[in-house]
């Protein structure tokens, strides 16, 4: 009986320390999970920004080449970070950029005059790039970059 109070105190201390250790471990997991989400956001945002830049550049200055390797080299990374939907969207951007570049080259070869047979397609491409630079790109990437889902 003499050792009973000491055993109870030791048991209580063990329970309290165990509880504190579990709480610390939960907090460490929460911080690690938040860091992982932030790192993922950073990587995804860079791909969004490259896509939006590609779209905007096509409108402002025209495409700089057949395909921008800095952009197309992001396609495999996009597939891992987003899945096929975003990768395919980026492929479509690259394809349309190449098509617009080819029209620009035909204009240059035609003394900077847009050939009549390309007027409609050039207009369609410029409208597509404008729509996607203003709204569609953000809408496609939005679900992956939405901070409001981080409170889960």
C-alpha atoms as an extended CHARMM CRD file, in Angstrom:
* protein
*
       152  EXT
         1         1  UNK       CA              0.0000000000        0.0000000000        0.0000000000  PROA      1               0.0000000000
         2         2  UNK       CA              2.8790000000        2.3310000000        0.5870000000  PROA      2               0.0000000000
         3         3  UNK       CA              3.8150000000        2.3510000000       -3.1140000000  PROA      3               0.0000000000
         4         4  UNK       CA              0.2460000000        2.8470000000       -4.3840000000  PROA      4               0.0000000000
         5         5  UNK       CA              0.2210000000        6.6860000000       -4.3450000000  PROA      5               0.0000000000
         6         6  UNK       CA              3.5450000000        6.7810000000       -6.1970000000  PROA      6               0.0000000000
         7         7  UNK       CA              2.2500000000        4.2730000000       -8.7730000000  PROA      7               0.0000000000
         8         8  UNK       CA             -0.9030000000        6.3680000000       -9.3100000000  PROA      8               0.0000000000
         9         9  UNK       CA              1.1300000000        9.5590000000       -9.7490000000  PROA      9               0.0000000000
        10        10  UNK       CA              3.5020000000        7.7750000000      -12.1310000000  PROA      10              0.0000000000
        11        11  UNK       CA              0.5340000000        6.3970000000      -14.0970000000  PROA      11              0.0000000000
        12        12  UNK       CA             -1.0880000000        9.8340000000      -14.3250000000  PROA      12              0.0000000000
        13        13  UNK       CA              2.1750000000       11.3960000000      -15.4660000000  PROA      13              0.0000000000
        14        14  UNK       CA              2.5430000000        8.6720000000      -18.1090000000  PROA      14              0.0000000000
        15        15  UNK       CA             -1.0130000000        9.2680000000      -19.3820000000  PROA      15              0.0000000000
        16        16  UNK       CA             -0.5220000000       13.0590000000      -19.5130000000  PROA      16              0.0000000000
        17        17  UNK       CA              2.8360000000       12.7090000000      -21.2850000000  PROA      17              0.0000000000
        18        18  UNK       CA              1.3350000000       10.2110000000      -23.7160000000  PROA      18              0.0000000000
        19        19  UNK       CA             -1.5470000000       12.5710000000      -24.4560000000  PROA      19              0.0000000000
        20        20  UNK       CA              0.8720000000       15.4680000000      -25.0070000000  PROA      20              0.0000000000
        21        21  UNK       CA              3.0520000000       13.3370000000      -27.2940000000  PROA      21              0.0000000000
        22        22  UNK       CA              0.0020000000       12.4260000000      -29.4000000000  PROA      22              0.0000000000
        23        23  UNK       CA             -1.0500000000       16.0890000000      -29.6220000000  PROA      23              0.0000000000
        24        24  UNK       CA              2.4530000000       17.1460000000      -30.6690000000  PROA      24              0.0000000000
        25        25  UNK       CA              2.5420000000       14.4070000000      -33.2740000000  PROA      25              0.0000000000
        26        26  UNK       CA             -0.8530000000       15.5070000000      -34.6540000000  PROA      26              0.0000000000
        27        27  UNK       CA              0.3650000000       19.1080000000      -34.8860000000  PROA      27              0.0000000000
        28        28  UNK       CA              3.5630000000       18.0180000000      -36.6380000000  PROA      28              0.0000000000
        29        29  UNK       CA              1.4870000000       16.0300000000      -39.1360000000  PROA      29              0.0000000000
        30        30  UNK       CA             -0.7820000000       19.0390000000      -39.7280000000  PROA      30              0.0000000000
        31        31  UNK       CA              2.2190000000       21.3130000000      -40.3680000000  PROA      31              0.0000000000
        32        32  UNK       CA              3.8500000000       18.7460000000      -42.6850000000  PROA      32              0.0000000000
        33        33  UNK       CA              0.5710000000       18.3410000000      -44.5810000000  PROA      33              0.0000000000
        34        34  UNK       CA              0.2080000000       22.1230000000      -44.9650000000  PROA      34              0.0000000000
        35        35  UNK       CA              3.8080000000       22.3440000000      -46.2310000000  PROA      35              0.0000000000
        36        36  UNK       CA              3.1190000000       19.6000000000      -48.7640000000  PROA      36              0.0000000000
        37        37  UNK       CA              0.0290000000       21.4630000000      -49.9970000000  PROA      37              0.0000000000
        38        38  UNK       CA              1.9780000000       24.7160000000      -50.2760000000  PROA      38              0.0000000000
        39        39  UNK       CA              4.7810000000       23.0210000000      -52.2270000000  PROA      39              0.0000000000
        40        40  UNK       CA              2.2150000000       21.4280000000      -54.5440000000  PROA      40              0.0000000000
        41        41  UNK       CA              0.5080000000       24.7930000000      -55.0070000000  PROA      41              0.0000000000
        42        42  UNK       CA              3.8390000000       26.4410000000      -55.9100000000  PROA      42              0.0000000000
        43        43  UNK       CA              4.6150000000       23.8000000000      -58.5380000000  PROA      43              0.0000000000
        44        44  UNK       CA              1.1100000000       23.9390000000      -59.9800000000  PROA      44              0.0000000000
        45        45  UNK       CA              1.0580000000       27.7360000000      -60.0160000000  PROA      45              0.0000000000
        46        46  UNK       CA              4.2660000000       27.8400000000      -62.0830000000  PROA      46              0.0000000000
        47        47  UNK       CA              2.5930000000       25.6680000000      -64.7100000000  PROA      47              0.0000000000
        48        48  UNK       CA             -0.5490000000       27.8270000000      -64.6500000000  PROA      48              0.0000000000
        49        49  UNK       CA              1.5910000000       30.9400000000      -65.0350000000  PROA      49              0.0000000000
        50        50  UNK       CA              3.5240000000       29.4370000000      -67.9820000000  PROA      50              0.0000000000
        51        51  UNK       CA              0.2510000000       28.5060000000      -69.6900000000  PROA      51              0.0000000000
        52        52  UNK       CA             -1.2980000000       31.9050000000      -69.1210000000  PROA      52              0.0000000000
        53        53  UNK       CA              1.9000000000       33.5860000000      -70.3710000000  PROA      53              0.0000000000
        54        54  UNK       CA              1.8460000000       31.4610000000      -73.5260000000  PROA      54              0.0000000000
        55        55  UNK       CA             -1.7620000000       32.4700000000      -74.1800000000  PROA      55              0.0000000000
        56        56  UNK       CA             -1.1570000000       36.1440000000      -73.4550000000  PROA      56              0.0000000000
        57        57  UNK       CA              1.9850000000       36.3000000000      -75.5400000000  PROA      57              0.0000000000
        58        58  UNK       CA              0.1530000000       34.9000000000      -78.5640000000  PROA      58              0.0000000000
        59        59  UNK       CA             -2.2870000000       37.8010000000      -78.3310000000  PROA      59              0.0000000000
        60        60  UNK       CA              0.1970000000       40.5610000000      -77.5640000000  PROA      60              0.0000000000
        61        61  UNK       CA              3.1740000000       39.7870000000      -79.7780000000  PROA      61              0.0000000000
        62        62  UNK       CA              2.2250000000       36.6660000000      -81.6490000000  PROA      62              0.0000000000
        63        63  UNK       CA              3.8440000000       33.2950000000      -81.0930000000  PROA      63              0.0000000000
        64        64  UNK       CA              7.6380000000       33.3670000000      -80.9860000000  PROA      64              0.0000000000
        65        65  UNK       CA              8.1010000000       30.0370000000      -82.7290000000  PROA      65              0.0000000000
        66        66  UNK       CA              6.6500000000       26.7380000000      -83.7630000000  PROA      66              0.0000000000
        67        67  UNK       CA              6.4430000000       25.7250000000      -80.1340000000  PROA      67              0.0000000000
        68        68  UNK       CA              8.0710000000       27.1960000000      -77.0840000000  PROA      68              0.0000000000
        69        69  UNK       CA             10.2650000000       24.4350000000      -75.6030000000  PROA      69              0.0000000000
        70        70  UNK       CA             10.1370000000       26.0870000000      -72.1790000000  PROA      70              0.0000000000
        71        71  UNK       CA              6.3710000000       25.5870000000      -72.3230000000  PROA      71              0.0000000000
        72        72  UNK       CA              6.1620000000       22.1650000000      -73.9850000000  PROA      72              0.0000000000
        73        73  UNK       CA              8.8050000000       20.7640000000      -71.6310000000  PROA      73              0.0000000000
        74        74  UNK       CA              6.2940000000       21.3310000000      -68.8130000000  PROA      74              0.0000000000
        75        75  UNK       CA              3.7850000000       18.8590000000      -70.3180000000  PROA      75              0.0000000000
        76        76  UNK       CA              5.0690000000       15.7350000000      -68.4990000000  PROA      76              0.0000000000
        77        77  UNK       CA              5.2590000000       17.6360000000      -65.2160000000  PROA      77              0.0000000000
        78        78  UNK       CA              1.7160000000       18.9340000000      -65.7660000000  PROA      78              0.0000000000
        79        79  UNK       CA              0.4590000000       15.4000000000      -66.2570000000  PROA      79              0.0000000000
        80        80  UNK       CA              1.9230000000       14.3280000000      -62.9140000000  PROA      80              0.0000000000
        81        81  UNK       CA              0.7390000000       17.4080000000      -61.0070000000  PROA      81              0.0000000000
        82        82  UNK       CA             -2.7130000000       17.8040000000      -62.5950000000  PROA      82              0.0000000000
        83        83  UNK       CA             -3.5570000000       14.7660000000      -64.6900000000  PROA      83              0.0000000000
        84        84  UNK       CA             -4.4000000000       14.3690000000      -68.3590000000  PROA      84              0.0000000000
        85        85  UNK       CA             -7.0380000000       17.1090000000      -68.4750000000  PROA      85              0.0000000000
        86        86  UNK       CA             -4.5470000000       19.9540000000      -67.9170000000  PROA      86              0.0000000000
        87        87  UNK       CA             -1.8050000000       18.2580000000      -69.9210000000  PROA      87              0.0000000000
        88        88  UNK       CA             -4.1610000000       17.9300000000      -72.8970000000  PROA      88              0.0000000000
        89        89  UNK       CA             -5.2300000000       21.5480000000      -72.4880000000  PROA      89              0.0000000000
        90        90  UNK       CA             -1.5990000000       22.6460000000      -72.5670000000  PROA      90              0.0000000000
        91        91  UNK       CA             -1.0170000000       20.4960000000      -75.6710000000  PROA      91              0.0000000000
        92        92  UNK       CA             -3.9440000000       22.2720000000      -77.3090000000  PROA      92              0.0000000000
        93        93  UNK       CA             -2.3910000000       25.6400000000      -76.4310000000  PROA      93              0.0000000000
        94        94  UNK       CA              0.9350000000       24.5330000000      -77.9560000000  PROA      94              0.0000000000
        95        95  UNK       CA             -0.7740000000       23.2250000000      -81.0870000000  PROA      95              0.0000000000
        96        96  UNK       CA             -2.7610000000       26.4190000000      -81.6210000000  PROA      96              0.0000000000
        97        97  UNK       CA              0.3610000000       28.4870000000      -80.9480000000  PROA      97              0.0000000000
        98        98  UNK       CA              2.1530000000       26.5870000000      -83.7140000000  PROA      98              0.0000000000
        99        99  UNK       CA             -0.8010000000       27.0760000000      -86.0620000000  PROA      99              0.0000000000
       100       100  UNK       CA             -0.8680000000       30.8140000000      -85.3600000000  PROA      100             0.0000000000
       101       101  UNK       CA              2.9050000000       31.0030000000      -85.8750000000  PROA      101             0.0000000000
       102       102  UNK       CA              2.5270000000       29.3020000000      -89.2620000000  PROA      102             0.0000000000
       103       103  UNK       CA             -0.0940000000       31.8690000000      -90.2750000000  PROA      103             0.0000000000
       104       104  UNK       CA              2.2790000000       34.6480000000      -89.1730000000  PROA      104             0.0000000000
       105       105  UNK       CA              5.0320000000       33.1630000000      -91.3410000000  PROA      105             0.0000000000
       106       106  UNK       CA              2.6720000000       33.0730000000      -94.3420000000  PROA      106             0.0000000000
       107       107  UNK       CA              1.8050000000       36.7250000000      -93.6990000000  PROA      107             0.0000000000
       108       108  UNK       CA              5.5120000000       37.6220000000      -93.6320000000  PROA      108             0.0000000000
       109       109  UNK       CA              6.0940000000       35.6870000000      -96.8560000000  PROA      109             0.0000000000
       110       110  UNK       CA              3.1670000000       37.5660000000      -98.4330000000  PROA      110             0.0000000000
       111       111  UNK       CA              4.6880000000       41.0270000000      -97.7940000000  PROA      111             0.0000000000
       112       112  UNK       CA              2.9190000000       41.3570000000      -94.4200000000  PROA      112             0.0000000000
       113       113  UNK       CA             -0.5190000000       40.9310000000      -95.9710000000  PROA      113             0.0000000000
       114       114  UNK       CA             -2.8730000000       38.3320000000      -94.5250000000  PROA      114             0.0000000000
       115       115  UNK       CA             -3.8740000000       35.9680000000      -97.3450000000  PROA      115             0.0000000000
       116       116  UNK       CA             -7.6820000000       35.9600000000      -97.7870000000  PROA      116             0.0000000000
       117       117  UNK       CA             -7.9360000000       32.1940000000      -97.2390000000  PROA      117             0.0000000000
       118       118  UNK       CA             -6.3960000000       32.5860000000      -93.7590000000  PROA      118             0.0000000000
       119       119  UNK       CA             -8.4540000000       35.5460000000      -92.5190000000  PROA      119             0.0000000000
       120       120  UNK       CA            -11.1820000000       33.4320000000      -90.9060000000  PROA      120             0.0000000000
       121       121  UNK       CA             -8.7760000000       30.9710000000      -89.2510000000  PROA      121             0.0000000000
       122       122  UNK       CA             -6.5240000000       33.7680000000      -87.9860000000  PROA      122             0.0000000000
       123       123  UNK       CA             -9.5680000000       35.4990000000      -86.4840000000  PROA      123             0.0000000000
       124       124  UNK       CA            -10.7740000000       32.2550000000      -84.8700000000  PROA      124             0.0000000000
       125       125  UNK       CA             -7.3530000000       31.6340000000      -83.3270000000  PROA      125             0.0000000000
       126       126  UNK       CA             -7.0360000000       35.1780000000      -82.0040000000  PROA      126             0.0000000000
       127       127  UNK       CA            -10.5230000000       34.9370000000      -80.4740000000  PROA      127             0.0000000000
       128       128  UNK       CA             -9.6230000000       31.5560000000      -78.9360000000  PROA      128             0.0000000000
       129       129  UNK       CA             -6.3920000000       32.9130000000      -77.4160000000  PROA      129             0.0000000000
       130       130  UNK       CA             -8.1950000000       35.9900000000      -76.1070000000  PROA      130             0.0000000000
       131       131  UNK       CA            -10.9760000000       33.9550000000      -74.4900000000  PROA      131             0.0000000000
       132       132  UNK       CA             -8.5240000000       31.5450000000      -72.9060000000  PROA      132             0.0000000000
       133       133  UNK       CA             -6.1260000000       34.2330000000      -71.6720000000  PROA      133             0.0000000000
       134       134  UNK       CA             -8.9540000000       36.2170000000      -70.0780000000  PROA      134             0.0000000000
       135       135  UNK       CA            -11.1470000000       33.4940000000      -68.5570000000  PROA      135             0.0000000000
       136       136  UNK       CA            -10.7360000000       29.9110000000      -69.6500000000  PROA      136             0.0000000000
       137       137  UNK       CA             -7.1800000000       29.2850000000      -68.4340000000  PROA      137             0.0000000000
       138       138  UNK       CA             -8.0670000000       30.4550000000      -64.9330000000  PROA      138             0.0000000000
       139       139  UNK       CA            -11.2500000000       28.3750000000      -64.9830000000  PROA      139             0.0000000000
       140       140  UNK       CA             -9.3850000000       25.2200000000      -66.0030000000  PROA      140             0.0000000000
       141       141  UNK       CA             -6.6380000000       25.6000000000      -63.4010000000  PROA      141             0.0000000000
       142       142  UNK       CA             -8.8920000000       27.0780000000      -60.6920000000  PROA      142             0.0000000000
       143       143  UNK       CA            -10.0210000000       23.8370000000      -59.0340000000  PROA      143             0.0000000000
       144       144  UNK       CA             -6.3870000000       22.8140000000      -58.5290000000  PROA      144             0.0000000000
       145       145  UNK       CA             -5.3020000000       26.1690000000      -57.0900000000  PROA      145             0.0000000000
       146       146  UNK       CA             -8.3230000000       26.9930000000      -54.9190000000  PROA      146             0.0000000000
       147       147  UNK       CA             -7.2050000000       27.8900000000      -51.3850000000  PROA      147             0.0000000000
       148       148  UNK       CA            -10.7460000000       27.5880000000      -50.0090000000  PROA      148             0.0000000000
       149       149  UNK       CA            -10.4040000000       23.7880000000      -50.2240000000  PROA      149             0.0000000000
       150       150  UNK       CA             -7.3890000000       23.9240000000      -47.9170000000  PROA      150             0.0000000000
       151       151  UNK       CA             -9.5320000000       24.2460000000      -44.7990000000  PROA      151             0.0000000000
       152       152  UNK       CA            -10.5680000000       20.6110000000      -45.0470000000  PROA      152             0.0000000000
